[in-house]
């Protein structure tokens, strides 16, 4: 089985947890921006991939392509190179944080746990519309 879905909007990475003490106990919390983005990922998966949950224990392959907004001040020549994929983004969020945000948000929704993912690829490009395209498969990619 293979599922594909997109998450509209600027790619967002997983934020670092925040630690605080309350009554002598240490508590952790996820940053609000991360929680909102992870909820968006989960909702888009459920909306676009009805019945797309993988069985527990499946070996999964994930391909994530993040499309970033082209800055408005970019020249036409440079803009064309960005759209063609010649110039690619080297800005934050880092690839690993984008992967973490996507995979963590799909726990218990697309699969039992993101530890089932045995192979992942992530790509960063500029695009006319910012979004993240995700492909999850239990088949070995060609």
Secondary structure per residue as TSV (DSSP state, phi and psi in degrees):
chain	resnum	aa	ss	phi	psi
A	1	X	-	360.0	142.8
A	2	X	E	-133.9	134.1
A	3	X	E	-122.7	146.1
A	4	X	E	-132.8	138.5
A	5	X	E	-156.4	162.6
A	6	X	E	-123.8	149.9
A	7	X	E	-115.8	113.5
A	8	X	E	-70.9	153.1
A	9	X	S	103.1	170.7
A	10	X	S	-62.4	133.7
A	11	X	-	-56.9	138.4
A	12	X	-	-126.5	134.6
A	13	X	-	-91.0	165.3
A	14	X	-	-72.7	125.7
A	15	X	-	-81.4	158.9
A	16	X	-	-72.2	141.7
A	17	X	-	-66.0	150.0
A	18	X	E	-101.7	136.5
A	19	X	E	-111.0	140.6
A	20	X	E	-148.4	162.4
A	21	X	E	-113.5	135.3
A	22	X	E	-134.3	115.7
A	23	X	T	61.0	32.8
A	24	X	T	84.5	-3.8
A	25	X	E	-103.3	140.9
A	26	X	E	-89.7	128.7
A	27	X	E	-121.3	152.6
A	28	X	E	-117.6	150.6
A	29	X	E	-143.9	147.6
A	30	X	-	-84.1	136.7
A	31	X	-	-57.0	144.8
A	32	X	H	-58.4	-40.9
A	33	X	H	-60.4	-42.0
A	34	X	H	-65.7	-45.1
A	35	X	H	-61.3	-41.8
A	36	X	H	-64.3	-44.0
A	37	X	H	-66.0	-43.9
A	38	X	H	-62.1	-36.7
A	39	X	H	-65.7	-40.3
A	40	X	H	-61.3	-44.1
A	41	X	H	-59.4	-47.4
A	42	X	H	-60.5	-45.8
A	43	X	H	-64.8	-41.9
A	44	X	H	-64.9	-39.4
A	45	X	H	-61.1	-48.3
A	46	X	H	-63.9	-34.9
A	47	X	H	-74.0	-40.9
A	48	X	H	-93.5	-19.8
A	49	X	S	-126.2	58.1
A	50	X	T	-59.0	127.0
A	51	X	T	73.0	22.3
A	52	X	-	-95.7	27.1
A	53	X	-	-81.1	132.1
A	54	X	-	-85.2	147.0
A	55	X	-	-63.5	149.1
A	56	X	T	-58.4	139.2
A	57	X	T	87.7	-5.4
A	58	X	-	-65.8	144.9
A	59	X	-	-88.7	123.2
A	60	X	E	-114.9	148.0
A	61	X	E	-119.4	130.2
A	62	X	E	-124.2	135.9
A	63	X	E	-125.6	120.0
A	64	X	E	-119.8	126.0
A	65	X	E	-120.2	118.1
A	66	X	E	-101.8	126.5
A	67	X	E	-108.2	118.6
A	68	X	E	-98.2	154.2
A	69	X	E	-67.4	138.2
A	70	X	-	-80.2	128.5
A	71	X	-	-57.6	141.8
A	72	X	T	-63.2	-29.9
A	73	X	T	-81.5	4.2
A	74	X	-	-72.1	137.7
A	75	X	-	-67.9	161.6
A	76	X	H	-61.5	-40.1
A	77	X	H	-65.2	-46.9
A	78	X	H	-67.9	-37.1
A	79	X	H	-60.7	-43.7
A	80	X	H	-62.2	-39.8
A	81	X	H	-66.3	-35.6
A	82	X	H	-67.5	-45.7
A	83	X	H	-64.0	-36.0
A	84	X	T	-75.3	-9.6
A	85	X	T	86.9	7.7
A	86	X	S	-73.4	-42.7
A	87	X	S	-105.1	123.4
A	88	X	-	-118.5	155.0
A	89	X	-	-69.0	135.8
A	90	X	-	-119.5	29.7
A	91	X	-	-107.1	171.0
A	92	X	S	-74.9	154.1
A	93	X	S	-78.7	153.9
A	94	X	-	-65.2	154.7
A	95	X	H	-54.8	-44.5
A	96	X	H	-64.7	-33.1
A	97	X	H	-73.5	-31.2
A	98	X	H	-66.2	-45.1
A	99	X	H	-60.8	-46.2
A	100	X	H	-59.3	-43.6
A	101	X	H	-62.3	-44.0
A	102	X	H	-67.9	-51.8
A	103	X	H	-65.1	-43.0
A	104	X	H	-63.9	-35.8
A	105	X	H	-70.1	-21.3
A	106	X	T	-94.2	-0.3
A	107	X	B	-57.3	135.5
A	108	X	T	65.8	4.9
A	109	X	T	-115.7	-57.9
A	110	X	T	-92.9	-26.5
A	111	X	B	-155.8	168.5
A	112	X	S	-64.7	-49.9
A	113	X	-	-150.9	148.7
A	114	X	G	-69.9	-3.2
A	115	X	G	-68.6	-14.2
A	116	X	G	-71.4	-17.5
A	117	X	E	-75.9	116.1
A	118	X	E	-103.5	-13.8
A	119	X	E	-152.0	133.6
A	120	X	E	-141.8	144.3
A	121	X	E	-128.9	141.5
A	122	X	E	-134.2	139.1
A	123	X	E	-133.1	142.0
A	124	X	E	-119.5	128.1
A	125	X	E	-137.5	164.5
A	126	X	E	-92.7	149.9
A	127	X	E	-150.6	164.8
A	128	X	S	-66.7	-33.1
A	129	X	S	-123.8	124.9
A	130	X	-	-70.5	136.5
A	131	X	E	-172.4	173.5
A	132	X	E	-126.4	126.0
A	133	X	E	-103.0	129.7
A	134	X	E	-124.5	134.8
A	135	X	E	-125.4	126.9
A	136	X	E	-123.3	132.7
A	137	X	E	-143.0	151.5
A	138	X	S	-102.8	11.5
A	139	X	S	-103.9	142.7
A	140	X	-	-64.3	125.4
A	141	X	-	-65.5	146.3
A	142	X	-	-78.3	360.0
